[in-house]
Amino acid sequence: METTHEMQVGDARDLELEAGSVDLVVTSPPYPMVEMWDDGFAAQSPAAAAALETGDGDAAFEAMHALLDDVWGRVADALRPGGVAAVVVGDATRRLGGSFRLYPNHARVVEGLSAAGLQQLPGIVWRKPTNSSAKFMGSGTLPTNAYATLEHEHVLLFRNGDTRSFPPNDEDRYASAFFWEERNEWFSDCWEVRGAGQTLDDGRRERSGAFPLEIPLRLVRMYSVRGDTVLDPFAGTGTTATAALLEARSSVGVERDPELVAAFEERAAEAPTRSEEIAEDRLRRHREFVADDEREADYEADHYDTRVVTAAERGIRLSTVAAVERVGEAPLRVVATHESFR
């Protein structure tokens, strides 16, 4: 099978996609009130620029989120009935106008997505602990002016209407099944994944809030099936698009910075090798799980020499990328050919 992956340079507020053409949205927007994003928000919003200049944190926070609200409306229009939007966002701590405080980005994004007409689902807390001895804020070991360390972000989950429907025994859905032990880990409400897993040189990392590949990989597997289309309106270096490509989903990404968009072509070129490694690792981990307690696995997988716990897992087919070809010049578009891992 083939999938297509398009990265557009532009503003997500101008996104024009056919209504209902997107099956899943996975994105991590710029975080309001995090200083690395100030210039971007100020360039787009005179109100945000003025509030930052005068030290009015509340006004700056709201002006920045007003920009994001416009994108959430576009996301809701593009999302198919039953489609899911997964938004990874962290809160911000900052001293502005002489006062240190928390700015609850996740709560404000919930308001924006809800106002766009999407329904909130139980979400996930992503813990990404660090080992730095200097991570604690405030007065160190003296009460009462120290602050809890902010080492988590939120994976907000929303759906467009009721659950998605599939034809009986849909081949793509059953091939996209995940293993029992993966289900138990991924559908817990707390993930501990370190904020690493990718290397960006030439200074691009300083302009990108890209999350580790493991986060969108999980979300793509959990909330889409092979052949689906995944949208990222804040694409950065294409982490979500890379996850979609590796898992045999098509993707559309939008990013304002053309240099960040260019990074996706490099990552797409590595997909054939990377997809083989990922599929091999998933199957190895599953076989280790079965070996630890064979009584759990009552069924034989149809396509792999292993047992599985549930009947729904029997048809699982792990995907690999056989080839990637760039098509045209602008926007950046690649076509990937996929095969089942053997």
C-alpha positions in Angstrom: 0.0 0.0 0.0 1.0 3.7 -0.4 0.7 6.7 1.8 1.3 10.4 1.1 2.8 12.9 3.3 2.5 16.7 2.7 4.2 19.4 4.7 2.9 22.9 4.0 4.7 26.1 4.9 2.1 28.5 6.3 -0.2 29.5 9.1 -2.4 26.9 10.6 -5.2 29.5 11.0 -5.4 29.5 7.2 -5.6 25.7 6.9 -8.1 24.6 4.3 -9.0 21.0 4.2 -12.1 19.2 3.1 -14.5 18.8 6.0 -14.2 15.3 7.5 -11.0 14.5 5.5 -8.8 13.9 8.6 -9.1 10.8 10.7 -6.8 11.9 13.6 -5.1 15.0 14.8 -1.8 14.8 16.8 -0.1 18.1 17.6 1.9 20.0 20.1 1.3 23.8 19.7 3.6 26.6 20.9 3.0 26.9 24.6 1.7 30.4 25.6 3.8 32.2 28.2 6.9 30.0 27.5 9.5 32.6 26.6 10.9 30.8 23.6 7.5 31.3 21.8 7.1 35.0 22.8 8.4 36.4 19.5 6.2 34.2 17.4 3.0 35.1 19.3 3.9 38.8 19.4 4.5 38.8 15.6 1.0 37.5 15.0 -0.9 39.3 17.8 -0.4 43.0 18.6 -2.4 42.4 21.8 0.1 39.7 22.9 3.0 42.0 22.0 1.6 44.9 24.0 0.7 42.8 27.0 4.2 41.3 27.1 5.7 44.8 26.9 3.7 46.0 29.8 4.1 42.9 31.9 0.4 42.0 31.9 0.6 38.2 32.1 -3.2 37.6 32.1 -3.7 39.7 28.9 -0.7 38.0 27.2 -2.0 34.6 28.1 -5.4 35.2 26.7 -4.2 36.9 23.5 -1.9 34.0 22.8 -4.6 31.4 23.3 -7.0 33.5 21.1 -4.6 32.7 18.2 -4.7 29.0 19.1 -8.5 29.1 19.2 -8.6 29.9 15.5 -6.7 26.7 14.8 -8.9 24.6 17.0 -11.8 25.7 14.9 -10.0 24.5 11.7 -9.2 21.2 13.4 -12.8 20.6 14.3 -13.9 21.3 10.7 -11.4 18.9 9.2 -11.9 16.0 11.6 -14.1 13.2 10.5 -17.1 12.1 12.7 -15.7 9.9 15.4 -12.2 11.2 14.7 -9.9 12.0 17.6 -7.7 15.1 18.3 -4.7 14.6 20.6 -3.1 17.8 21.8 0.1 17.7 23.8 0.6 20.8 25.8 2.5 21.9 28.9 1.7 24.6 31.5 4.1 27.5 31.9 5.7 29.1 35.0 7.0 32.6 34.7 7.8 35.8 36.6 6.1 38.7 34.7 5.1 42.0 36.2 7.0 41.2 39.4 5.0 38.1 40.3 5.8 34.4 39.8 2.9 32.2 38.8 1.7 29.2 36.8 -0.2 29.8 33.5 -2.5 26.7 33.0 -2.2 26.2 29.3 -3.8 22.8 29.3 -7.0 24.2 31.0 -7.3 27.0 28.4 -6.8 24.6 25.5 -9.6 22.4 26.9 -11.8 25.5 26.7 -10.8 26.2 23.1 -11.3 22.7 21.9 -14.7 22.4 23.7 -15.8 25.7 22.2 -14.9 24.4 18.7 -17.5 21.6 19.3 -15.3 18.7 20.2 -16.0 16.4 23.2 -13.3 15.8 25.8 -12.2 12.2 26.6 -10.1 11.0 29.5 -6.6 12.3 28.9 -3.0 11.3 29.8 -0.4 13.0 32.0 3.0 12.7 30.3 5.8 12.7 33.0 9.2 13.6 31.6 11.5 13.6 34.6 15.0 15.1 34.4 18.1 14.3 36.5 19.2 17.9 36.9 20.1 18.8 40.5 19.2 22.4 39.7 15.6 21.7 38.6 13.9 22.9 41.8 12.6 26.4 41.9 12.4 28.8 44.8 14.2 28.9 48.1 15.7 25.4 48.0 15.5 23.6 51.3 13.9 26.5 53.2 10.1 26.8 53.7 7.9 28.3 52.5 8.8 29.7 49.1 9.9 26.7 47.1 7.8 25.4 44.2 6.9 21.9 43.1 8.9 20.9 40.0 6.9 21.0 36.8 7.9 17.8 35.1 4.8 16.8 33.2 2.7 17.8 30.2 -0.9 16.9 29.3 -2.0 14.8 26.4 -5.5 16.2 25.9 -7.9 13.9 24.0 -11.1 15.1 22.2 -13.5 13.4 19.8 -15.7 14.7 17.1 -19.1 13.3 18.1 -19.7 9.7 18.9 -17.4 6.7 18.4 -16.1 5.9 15.0 -17.8 3.1 13.1 -16.1 0.4 11.0 -17.5 -2.3 8.6 -17.7 -5.7 10.3 -14.3 -7.5 10.3 -12.6 -4.5 8.8 -9.2 -5.7 7.5 -7.3 -2.4 8.2 -8.7 -2.2 11.7 -7.7 -5.7 12.7 -4.3 -5.4 11.0 -3.7 -2.3 13.1 -4.4 -4.0 16.4 -2.0 -3.6 19.2 -0.7 -6.3 21.6 -2.4 -6.8 24.9 0.5 -5.6 27.0 0.8 -2.5 24.8 -2.8 -1.7 25.4 -2.3 -1.9 29.1 0.6 0.5 29.0 -0.7 3.0 26.4 -4.2 3.3 27.8 -3.0 4.1 31.3 -3.5 7.7 32.4 0.2 8.4 33.1 3.1 7.9 30.7 6.7 8.3 31.8 8.7 9.1 28.6 11.8 11.1 28.8 11.8 14.2 26.6 14.4 12.8 24.3 14.7 10.4 21.3 15.6 12.7 18.5 18.6 14.9 17.6 18.4 18.2 15.8 21.6 19.9 14.8 22.2 23.4 13.3 20.2 25.2 16.0 16.8 24.0 14.8 16.0 22.4 18.2 16.0 25.9 19.8 13.1 26.9 17.5 11.1 23.6 17.8 9.1 22.3 20.6 9.2 18.8 19.1 8.2 16.0 21.3 9.9 12.5 21.3 8.8 10.2 18.6 7.4 7.7 21.1 4.5 10.1 22.0 2.9 10.4 18.5 3.8 6.8 17.7 1.6 5.7 20.5 -1.2 8.1 19.7 -1.2 7.2 16.0 -1.5 3.5 16.9 -4.1 4.0 19.5 -6.5 6.3 17.6 -6.1 5.5 13.8 -5.9 2.5 11.5 -3.5 2.0 8.5 -4.4 4.1 5.5 -5.9 6.9 7.7 -4.9 10.5 7.4 -3.2 12.3 10.3 -3.0 16.1 10.6 -0.5 18.2 12.6 -1.3 21.9 12.4 1.9 22.8 14.3 4.2 20.4 12.5 7.6 21.6 13.6 10.2 19.1 12.3 7.6 16.6 11.4 7.6 14.3 14.4 3.9 13.4 13.9 4.3 13.0 10.2 7.2 10.7 10.8 5.1 8.6 13.2 2.3 8.4 10.6 4.8 7.4 7.9 6.3 4.7 10.0 2.8 3.3 10.8 1.4 3.3 7.3 -0.9 6.4 7.7 -0.9 9.4 5.4 -0.2 12.8 6.9 -0.7 16.5 6.4 1.5 19.0 8.4 1.5 22.8 8.5 4.5 24.8 9.9 5.4 28.5 9.7 9.2 27.9 9.7 10.4 26.6 6.3 13.7 25.3 7.8 11.8 23.1 10.2 9.7 21.8 7.4 12.9 20.8 5.5 13.9 18.6 8.4 11.0 16.2 7.6 12.6 15.1 4.3 15.7 14.0 6.2 13.6 12.0 8.7 11.5 10.5 5.9 14.6 9.2 4.2 15.5 7.2 7.3 12.0 5.6 7.6 12.7 2.3 5.8 15.5 1.4 8.3 13.7 2.9 11.3 10.4 1.1 10.6 12.2 -2.3 10.4 13.8 -1.6 13.8 10.6 -0.6 15.4 8.6 -3.5 14.1 11.3 -6.0 15.1 11.4 -4.4 18.6 7.7 -4.6 19.1 7.5 -8.2 18.1 10.6 -9.1 20.3 9.0 -7.3 23.3 5.7 -9.2 22.7 7.5 -12.6 22.5 9.2 -11.8 25.8 5.9 -10.9 27.4 4.4 -14.2 26.2 7.5 -16.2 27.4 7.1 -14.7 30.9 3.6 -16.1 31.3 2.4 -18.4 28.5 -0.9 -19.0 30.3 -2.0 -15.5 29.4 -1.8 -16.1 25.6 -4.6 -18.4 24.4 -4.5 -17.7 20.6 -2.0 -18.2 17.8 -1.2 -15.0 15.7 -2.1 -15.4 12.0 1.0 -13.8 10.6 3.7 -14.3 13.2 5.2 -17.2 15.1 3.9 -16.1 18.5 0.8 -16.4 20.7 -1.5 -13.6 21.6 -3.9 -12.9 24.5 -7.0 -11.9 22.6 -8.7 -13.0 19.4 -8.6 -9.4 18.1 -4.8 -9.5 18.1 -4.6 -12.5 15.8 -4.7 -10.5 12.6 -2.1 -7.9 13.6 0.3 -6.9 10.8 3.2 -4.7 11.7 4.0 -2.2 8.9 7.4 -1.3 7.4 8.4 1.3 4.9 9.8 -0.2 1.7 10.6 3.0 -0.1 10.1 6.8 0.1 10.0 9.1 -2.9 9.7 12.8 -3.0 7.1 14.2 -5.4 7.3 17.7 -6.8 9.0 20.8 -5.2 6.5 22.7 -3.1 4.8 21.9 -0.9 7.1 19.2 0.4 5.4 15.9 -0.5 6.6 12.3 -0.3 5.0 9.0 -1.2 5.8 6.0 0.9 5.4 2.3 -0.1 4.6 0.0 2.7 5.0 -3.7 3.3 4.1 -6.0 6.2 6.9 -6.9 8.5 7.8 -10.6 8.2 
